[in-house]
Amino acid sequence: MRTLVVVLLAVLTFAACGGNGPDTRYYQLAEPKPVASQRGGVALGIEPLATDTAYDDERIVYRVTPYRLDYYNYHHWSSAPGAMIANYLEHALEHSGRFSSVTREAGAGVAAVLGGRVIAIEEIDQSKTRWVGHITLELTLTDPTSGKLIWSEQYDETEPLAVQSPEGLARALSTALDRIATRVVPAVSVVAADQAKTRETTANRR
């Protein structure tokens, strides 16, 4: 009986003093670089992106097979993936110089609202020596008044990791997302400008 008491005391002492797990680390995407100092064009609204259920988690996702999805328990994104990627796109659109403003206030003053969803954001371990960051986005533009869909496009990019680590993944995904933003900015600019002209023409006819 005395031995049992000693063992229980040892277990309780360990749980109270020495049972802490590893520290949780947080990661974010690199800021997009400014490419223009002038501002023009129309005002654009932007909203947080929805995220497919498997990736709607601040824990970083990795795969070792196409059929299994795992999470790094102590390595997290600094915010939910949908909010984090929307923030990245917001800064990329602002820095482009193609819009008079980019705002979260998606009222009648904006030409269109950018939204969509994160379909995938993950590390894929293709072999013991090759790892890639993978991101898939479905982006949309809607009319701020009616909510009507006026544009949608899906973007899928991969980028090799120089080092297999969560920080290496954040670097790779930043590069992949930069390529997506390079394609998104001009496309959104053209569609939003056309939508503004259409709304203006319709208003003048009334």
C-alpha positions as CSV (number, residue, x, y, z in Angstrom):
1,M,0.0,0.0,0.0
2,R,2.8,2.4,0.9
3,T,4.5,1.6,-2.5
4,L,1.3,2.5,-4.3
5,V,1.0,5.8,-2.4
6,V,4.6,6.7,-3.4
7,V,4.0,5.9,-7.0
8,L,0.8,8.0,-7.1
9,L,2.7,10.9,-5.5
10,A,5.4,10.7,-8.1
11,V,2.9,10.7,-10.9
12,L,1.1,13.8,-9.5
13,T,4.4,15.6,-9.0
14,F,5.4,14.9,-12.6
15,A,2.0,16.1,-13.9
16,A,2.2,19.3,-11.8
17,C,5.9,20.2,-12.5
18,G,7.3,18.4,-15.4
19,G,4.4,17.5,-17.7
20,N,4.4,20.6,-20.0
21,G,4.5,19.9,-23.7
22,P,6.6,21.7,-26.4
23,D,6.0,25.4,-27.0
24,T,3.5,26.1,-29.8
25,R,5.1,28.0,-32.7
26,Y,3.2,30.4,-35.0
27,Y,3.9,31.2,-38.7
28,Q,2.6,33.7,-41.2
29,L,3.0,34.5,-44.9
30,A,5.5,37.1,-46.1
31,E,4.1,40.5,-47.0
32,P,3.6,41.1,-50.7
33,K,6.1,43.6,-52.1
34,P,4.8,47.0,-53.4
35,V,5.0,47.3,-57.2
36,A,3.4,50.8,-57.7
37,S,3.3,54.1,-56.0
38,Q,0.3,55.5,-57.9
39,R,-3.3,54.8,-57.1
40,G,-6.1,54.6,-59.7
41,G,-9.0,52.6,-60.8
42,V,-12.1,51.7,-58.8
43,A,-12.7,50.9,-55.2
44,L,-12.7,47.2,-54.3
45,G,-14.2,45.4,-51.3
46,I,-12.7,42.2,-49.9
47,E,-14.0,39.7,-47.3
48,P,-12.4,36.8,-45.5
49,L,-12.3,33.6,-47.5
50,A,-14.2,30.5,-46.5
51,T,-12.1,27.4,-45.9
52,D,-12.8,23.8,-46.8
53,T,-13.4,21.8,-43.6
54,A,-10.1,19.8,-43.6
55,Y,-8.1,23.0,-43.7
56,D,-10.3,25.2,-41.5
57,D,-7.8,24.9,-38.6
58,E,-4.9,27.0,-37.4
59,R,-2.7,23.9,-37.2
60,I,-0.5,23.4,-40.2
61,V,-1.6,20.5,-42.5
62,Y,0.8,18.0,-44.1
63,R,0.4,14.9,-46.2
64,V,2.6,11.8,-46.7
65,T,0.1,10.1,-49.0
66,P,-2.8,11.3,-51.1
67,Y,-5.2,9.5,-48.8
68,R,-4.1,10.7,-45.4
69,L,-4.1,14.2,-43.9
70,D,-2.2,15.1,-40.7
71,Y,-1.7,18.2,-38.5
72,Y,1.4,19.6,-36.8
73,N,0.2,19.9,-33.2
74,Y,2.7,22.5,-32.1
75,H,3.1,24.5,-35.4
76,H,0.2,26.8,-36.2
77,W,-0.7,29.6,-38.6
78,S,-0.9,33.0,-36.9
79,S,-4.6,33.2,-37.9
80,A,-7.2,31.1,-39.6
81,P,-6.2,30.3,-43.2
82,G,-9.2,32.1,-44.8
83,A,-8.4,35.3,-42.9
84,M,-4.7,35.0,-43.4
85,I,-4.9,34.6,-47.2
86,A,-7.6,37.4,-47.5
87,N,-5.1,39.7,-45.7
88,Y,-2.4,38.7,-48.1
89,L,-4.6,39.4,-51.1
90,E,-5.8,42.7,-49.6
91,H,-2.2,43.9,-49.3
92,A,-1.3,42.7,-52.8
93,L,-4.3,44.5,-54.3
94,E,-3.5,47.7,-52.4
95,H,0.2,47.6,-53.4
96,S,-0.7,47.1,-57.0
97,G,-1.8,50.7,-57.5
98,R,-4.7,49.5,-59.7
99,F,-7.4,50.4,-57.2
100,S,-8.4,53.7,-55.6
101,S,-9.0,51.8,-52.4
102,V,-9.3,48.2,-51.1
103,T,-11.6,48.0,-48.1
104,R,-13.4,45.6,-45.8
105,E,-16.3,48.0,-45.9
106,A,-18.1,46.4,-48.8
107,G,-20.8,49.0,-49.3
108,A,-22.3,50.7,-52.3
109,G,-19.1,52.7,-52.9
110,V,-17.1,49.7,-54.1
111,A,-17.3,48.3,-57.6
112,A,-17.2,44.6,-56.6
113,V,-16.4,42.4,-53.6
114,L,-13.6,39.8,-53.7
115,G,-14.3,36.6,-51.8
116,G,-14.1,32.9,-52.3
117,R,-12.6,29.9,-50.4
118,V,-9.4,28.1,-49.6
119,I,-9.6,24.6,-51.1
120,A,-6.2,23.5,-49.9
121,I,-3.2,24.9,-48.0
122,E,-0.7,22.2,-47.0
123,E,2.7,20.6,-47.1
124,I,3.0,17.5,-49.3
125,D,5.8,15.1,-48.6
126,Q,6.4,13.5,-52.0
127,S,9.5,11.6,-50.9
128,K,12.1,11.6,-48.2
129,T,14.0,14.3,-50.1
130,R,11.3,16.3,-51.9
131,W,8.5,18.3,-50.2
132,V,6.2,21.0,-51.7
133,G,3.9,23.6,-50.5
134,H,0.5,23.4,-52.1
135,I,-2.3,26.0,-52.2
136,T,-5.6,26.0,-54.1
137,L,-8.0,29.0,-54.1
138,E,-11.4,29.6,-55.6
139,L,-11.9,33.4,-55.9
140,T,-15.0,35.2,-56.8
141,L,-16.2,38.8,-57.5
142,T,-19.8,39.7,-56.6
143,D,-21.9,42.8,-57.0
144,P,-22.0,44.7,-53.7
145,T,-25.7,45.6,-54.0
146,S,-27.3,42.5,-55.5
147,G,-24.7,39.9,-54.4
148,K,-24.8,38.5,-58.0
149,L,-21.7,36.5,-59.0
150,I,-19.8,38.4,-61.8
151,W,-16.5,36.5,-61.9
152,S,-14.9,33.3,-60.5
153,E,-11.6,31.6,-61.1
154,Q,-9.6,28.7,-59.5
155,Y,-5.9,29.0,-58.8
156,D,-3.6,26.1,-58.0
157,E,0.1,26.4,-57.2
158,T,2.9,24.3,-55.7
159,E,6.4,25.4,-54.6
160,P,9.3,23.1,-53.5
161,L,10.5,23.5,-49.9
162,A,14.2,24.3,-49.5
163,V,14.0,22.8,-46.0
164,Q,11.4,20.5,-44.6
165,S,10.1,22.6,-41.7
166,P,7.0,24.7,-41.0
167,E,9.0,27.8,-41.7
168,G,10.2,26.3,-45.0
169,L,6.5,25.7,-45.8
170,A,5.6,29.3,-45.0
171,R,8.3,30.5,-47.3
172,A,7.2,28.2,-50.1
173,L,3.5,29.1,-49.8
174,S,4.4,32.8,-49.8
175,T,6.2,32.3,-53.1
176,A,3.2,30.3,-54.5
177,L,0.7,32.8,-53.3
178,D,2.7,35.6,-54.9
179,R,2.4,33.9,-58.3
180,I,-1.4,33.6,-57.7
181,A,-1.6,37.3,-56.7
182,T,0.3,38.3,-59.9
183,R,-2.5,36.7,-61.9
184,V,-5.4,37.8,-59.7
185,V,-4.6,41.5,-59.6
186,P,-5.0,42.3,-63.3
187,A,-8.0,40.0,-63.7
188,V,-9.8,41.5,-60.8
189,S,-8.9,45.0,-61.9
190,V,-10.4,44.5,-65.4
191,V,-13.6,42.8,-64.1
192,A,-14.2,45.4,-61.4
193,A,-13.7,48.3,-63.8
194,D,-16.1,46.8,-66.3
195,Q,-18.7,46.2,-63.5
196,A,-18.3,49.9,-62.4
197,K,-19.0,51.0,-66.0
198,T,-22.0,48.7,-66.3
199,R,-23.5,50.1,-63.1
200,E,-22.8,53.7,-64.2
201,T,-24.5,53.1,-67.6
202,T,-27.5,51.5,-66.0
203,A,-27.9,54.4,-63.5
204,N,-27.7,57.0,-66.4
205,R,-30.5,55.2,-68.2
206,R,-32.9,55.5,-65.3
